[in-house]
Amino acid sequence: MPASNPFTAKWSRGGNLLCHGHWTITWQGETLTLPESRREKDMGTWGIYSIIDPEDETFAQGLEEDEWIIDNVDWVTDFFFDHGIALESENYRAFYRAVNRDDWRCTSCAGCM
């Protein structure tokens, strides 16, 4: 059985106002502060962000795990360093997986339609 993820990530809004939320991230139960430039935006992880057809991969957006880690390694490394999180590959993967569960896109809730 895989170990549980030491990160949790929660987007503060649901329903049809996703774009008015912010991230709450924890590491082993301790709340962390994301860089200001990342707090109120989607994370760009891969997913199907269509309220119309959430199973249709035509609507898939974002980067899959390996590509996302490479593309975001600079700010995530700084974020980990600032919070005393070991710079180990399993932590980068755990972070991606945590934010991917609650990631979103503008228009994915149809609030602006």
Secondary structure, DSSP 4 states (H G I P E B T S, - for coil): -PPPPSEEEEES--TT-GGG--EEEEETTEEE---HHHHTS---B-EE--SS-TT-GGGEESB-HHHHHHHHHHHHHHHHHHTT----HHHHHHHHHHHHHH---TTSS-TT-
